[in-house]
Amino acid sequence: MRLGGQTHLKADRLFASTQTCSRCGARKESGEKLTLSERTFRCATCGHVADRDDNASQNLRHYMVAAC
């Protein structure tokens, strides 16, 4: 979708941007999901540690690049 001269992409509402590692792509299991109060993402697969929002924004960036 184009809006104001920029391309906007809407991610699927079920896209797990906060539950997926932005480095290796591993996804947290249902029993280990982050709660809203947890601010740090830690990947059990590769050891990547990042701010929850930064990790999610990188995942959304990867989603956009793959879609274009």
Phi, psi and omega in degrees: 000138178255133181212120179062033179080004180240153177270130179242135180239132179259118179286149175304137184294344177266001178295122187273065185295329180270349184254002184245138179287127181285347179269308185250347178087000179293143181249137179295144177286162183301327181282348182242015181299149177289140172272166181298333181279344178281123186257352182243128176269131176231124181269124179285342182276308185248352178086004180298134178235130181206159171300138183307313182290322177296317178299314180297319181294323176294321177296320178292325176296314178300320179299315181295315180298318180293330183279339184268000000 
